[in-house]
Structure formats: structure tokens, C-alpha cells
């Protein structure tokens, strides 16, 4: 689980300086983080549904808030929580981990004003493959359909930790939405995890 969070954090680091700063004052936007009902996550805003099989555990609201550096005390007040989430440049919507292997899913977004989808994917690829503490190798770049949306994809293997990852990225309302699939059992497992999405 820790590895999954560290790897997701890298996606955020990737885009520093990718776009122009947005200094315009905007009214607070409505945020839909989606909801888990048992093993099914739905998010109308993202047009996404994830059904986890047995042996997978979804992150709690507290864990998601922690990823965004929002304190647990704010969670007790829905209005305050959503207000804090709306201020975030990077948002985490959902995360889940396979109990036995540590394979996982993270759904997140990041605001990068002025950047294009190509800029974002190129920066992500450059950041990951130039890391010295990890050894990433790109095995596939392309596009794929997931949850009815066409995504730019980047599939990599990482030999230090022995994982495979696939990043799905699309642009939505001035932000880049990212889905990160991580497998400790090779790239074929990534294809299996992708089938959890409807």
C-alpha cells in the first residue's frame, strides 16, 4: 500500500511547472468525489464505476483525505470537507488495494492550467523514466477505452520493486484525470484490473 501511494505521488511531482499559473479568482466549484457502496465505486462526474472482486479493499474516506493533507477533524463536517477538497490542486477520488499482493488502483486529478494532454503525458513519462531511485522502462504508449472514455495510456515496468504500472490520463474541465493501475504480478494483471472499470 505504501508503495502504491509513493508511486501515485510521483504523478503529482511530474507536473510541477508543466502549465501556467492560474491566478484568476473563481467561485468555489462543486466536487464529486464519488462513493463506495460495499465493493462498488461510482462517480457520476467522472462517468466511472469500479467493481472490486473479493480480496480487494477500498481506501477509507480518512485515507483519501490524508492523501490530500486534509485532517480527519474536517471530515466530520461535509461542507468544510468539500470546501477543502475544492481548493486542492490535486484530488484523490478513490484508491483500492489487493490484500494478498499489494496491487492497486488510484483515481485522481490535477489542475495544470495551460498544459495540454500531450504535455502532461510527456512530463509524466520523462519524470518516471529519469528517476534514479527507481528503474522505470516504458513498455507501451497509446490510447485505450475505459469507463466509456478514451484515455492516453503509458505502461511501464519498474525493476527495483518488481511492479508494472499503467497510467490512464484524460482532460476534463481544465484538469487532468489520472487512473494508476499497479501490479506486482506483471502487465497481464493490469489488463485484469482494467476490467474492474465500467
N, C-alpha and C positions, 0 to 999 in steps of 0.2 A: 504494500500500500504506500509506504514512504517513497519507494522508487517511482511509482506512478505519479505522485504529487510533484516530486522533483522534476520529472520529465515534462509534466504539464506546465510547470513554472517556466521552463525553458521557452515555451511558445510565447510567453509574455515578454521575456527578455529580448527575444528576437526582434520585436518590432519597435523598440526604443529608437526614435529618430526616423522611423520609416515614413511618417506623414508629417504634415504641417500641424502646428499647434492651433487648436480651436479655442479662441478667446471670446467667442460670441456668447452672450448670456442667453440661455434658453430656459423655457419653462420646464419644470420637472416632468420628465417623461414617465409614462406608465410602464411598469415592468411586469413581465410574466415569467417567473422562474420555473413554471410547470409544477406538477405534483406527482408524487409516488402514491399509488394505491396498491398495497401489497407489493407485488413484483413488477408492476406496470407503471412506467413513467409516461406522462403525456404533457405536451407543451403546445398549446394552440398557436402561440405566436411563432414558434419555430416550425410548426406543422409536423411535429415529431412524436412518435410513440416508440418506446423501448420496452420489450418484454424480456425480463431476465429469467433464465432457466433456474432450476433448483441448484443450489450450491453457489449462487451469486448473492452478494449483499450490497444494497444501495447505501450510499453515504447519507448520514442524518442531516437535518437542517443545520444542526450545530457544526458539523464538519464542513458543510458548504460555506457557512458564514465565516468560519475560521480561515478558509482559503482566501476569503475576500477581506480578511483582517477586520471583521465586524464582531464585536463582543457578544457573548451569549445573552447579556442583560438586554440588548437591543431586540433580540428575537422575541421577547415577551410582549412587545408592542408591535403588532403587524404594520401599523402606519409608519412608525420610526424605522423599522427594518426595511420596508420597501423604499423609504426615502433615502436611506443609506445605500441601498443597492443601486438606486437610480444615479447616485453620484459616482459610482465606480466606473473607472475606465475599462477595467477587466471584470467580467462577470462569470461566475460559475453557475451553471444551471443544474447539472446532475453529474454524479460520479457513482460508479459501482465497481466492485472487485470480486473476482472469482476466489472463493475462500481457499481452495486447495492449491492454486498456482500463483495467485497474485496478478493474473491477467486482469485488464481493466478497461473501463470506459470513462472518459471525461468529456462533458459538453460544456463549452464556454464561449465567450465572445470578447472582443477587444475593440475599442474605438481607436481608430488611427486616421484622423482627418487628413485628407489629401492623398492618401495612399490608394493604389489600385490593387485589385486582386493579384495581378502578376507581381507587383512589388512585394506584397505580403508573402506570397509563396516563395519567391526568390530569397527574401530575407530569412525566412524560416529555414530553407534548405542550406543557405550559407552559414547561418548560426549553428545549426546542428552538426554539419559536416566539418566545421572548423574547431569544434570543441576539443580541448586537449585532454580533459579528464575522462572523456568517453570517446568511443570509436564508432561513429556512425558511417554507414555506407548506404547510399541511395540505391534501391533495387528496382523502383518503378515510379514514374511520374505520369499522371494522366488525369482522366475525369471518370467519375462514377456517379450513378444514381443511388441515392439513399434517402429514405423517407419522402420520396416524390420530388426531390431537389437534385439538381446536377451540381456536383462538388468537384473542385480541383483536388487531386489527391497526391500525396507524397508518401511512399512506402520505404521504410529504412530498416536495416538490421543494425544492432549495436552489440559488439562482441564482448565488451568489458562485463556487462551484466547479462548477456545472452538473451536479449529480447528483440522482438520485431515490433515495429510501430507503423501505424498508418494514420496520417493526418488528413482529414477531410476539411476543406475550407471553402466557404462561400461568403458573399457580401450580402448584408441585409440591413437596410435603414441606416447606412453610414457606419456600420460596424462589420467586423469580420467574425463570422461564427465558425468555430472550430470543434471538430469531434476528433478526439485522440483515442485510438484503439491500441492497446498494448498487450502483447502476447509473450509469455515465457516459453511457448511451445511452437515457435516458428510462424511463418507467414500464413500457412493454411488455417491456423487458429484465428487469424484476423478475419478471414472470409467467414468463418463460423460466427464470430462476434458480430460482424456486419449484418448477419441475418436476424439479429435481435431487433433491428430497426424496422419500423413500418411507416 
